[in-house]
Amino acid sequence: MLKNMKKILLVGADSRLSQEFINRYSNKYKIFGTSRRGDSKFIFLDLINIKNLKKIPYVDFVIFIGGAISYDVCENNFSYAKKINCINIPILAERFLKLKSHVIFVSTNTVFKSSKTIPGENTKTSPGFKYAILKDIAEKKFLK
């Protein structure tokens, strides 16, 4: 491993998307991850209580992949999902920005109701269900 290898933190490292990222880029970057699973090989982080985040070494990039991503959780426990997706994740992002890390928020095309057109960067969002509404709120906070 190269001494000056860029460091990346994946928030939600147990996800399928994170695993693909790790498999593809672990030879180019030093990758750390977080997980709410206590038995995981990653740093424990339950996004409902971000005060429990243990000290993480400086990272060049933070990629937010995890969160309340189950449509069912967003529908049936909206306040819980909103706290994770729209409050705690943006707070964590701001903390990492203050540490001069680059922050990436993985969003979704579900913030657009119609798939008839290819949305552009300035396309007005129109989320049609609770998960998409929460992603839209979080995305707007990240843009600020």
Long-range contacts (C-beta under 8 A, 24 or more apart in sequence): 1-30, 5-29, 5-30, 6-30, 6-60, 6-61, 7-31, 7-32, 7-57, 7-58, 7-59, 7-60, 7-61, 8-32, 8-59, 8-60, 8-61, 8-62, 8-63, 9-33, 9-34, 9-56, 9-59, 9-61, 9-62, 9-63, 9-96, 9-101, 10-34, 10-63, 10-65, 11-45, 11-47, 11-62, 11-63, 11-64, 11-65, 11-66, 11-67, 11-89, 11-92, 12-64, 12-65, 12-66, 12-67, 12-69, 13-40, 13-42, 13-65, 13-66, 14-40, 14-42, 14-66, 15-65, 15-66, 15-69, 17-65, 17-106, 18-65, 18-66, 21-63, 21-65, 32-56, 32-57, 32-59, 34-66, 35-66, 36-66, 47-84, 47-88, 47-89, 47-92, 48-80, 48-83, 48-84, 48-88, 50-88, 50-91, 50-92, 53-92, 58-99, 58-101, 59-96, 59-101, 60-101, 60-102, 61-101, 61-102, 61-103, 61-104, 62-92, 62-93, 62-96, 62-101, 62-102, 62-103, 62-104, 63-104, 63-106, 64-89, 64-92, 64-93, 64-103, 64-104, 64-105, 64-106, 65-106, 67-138, 68-134, 69-131, 70-131, 71-129, 71-130, 71-131, 74-129, 74-130, 74-131, 74-134, 75-129, 75-130, 75-131, 78-130, 81-130, 81-131, 81-134, 82-134, 82-137, 85-134, 85-135, 85-137, 85-138, 86-134, 86-137, 86-138, 86-141, 89-138, 90-138, 90-141, 90-142, 93-142, 103-142, 105-138, 105-139, 105-142, 107-135, 107-138, 107-139, 108-132, 108-135, 110-135, 111-135, 111-136, 111-139
